[in-house]
Amino acid sequence: MGKKKGPGKKRSRKGCSDKRGAKKKKLGKANRKNRRIPPFVMLKTSRRVTVNRYRRDWRTDKLCIKDEE
């Protein structure tokens, strides 16, 4: 038989493998969107577009993703 958890033991939801699928999908999408623009866009627009306006900083701009339980 395996070990039984005591009544006070709860698993934390901080680890990578403990994320729910929906939250992981949203975090992945936000990570993909948080990129610089490709160099061919600068060439195509004659350098009128040089930065991504929707770039997010991980420390100051937080995502509003709730933990569904």
ABEGO torsion letter per residue (X at the ends): XBBBBBAABBBBAABAAABBAAAAAAAAAAAAABBBBBAAAAAAAGGABABBAABBBAAABBBBBBBBX
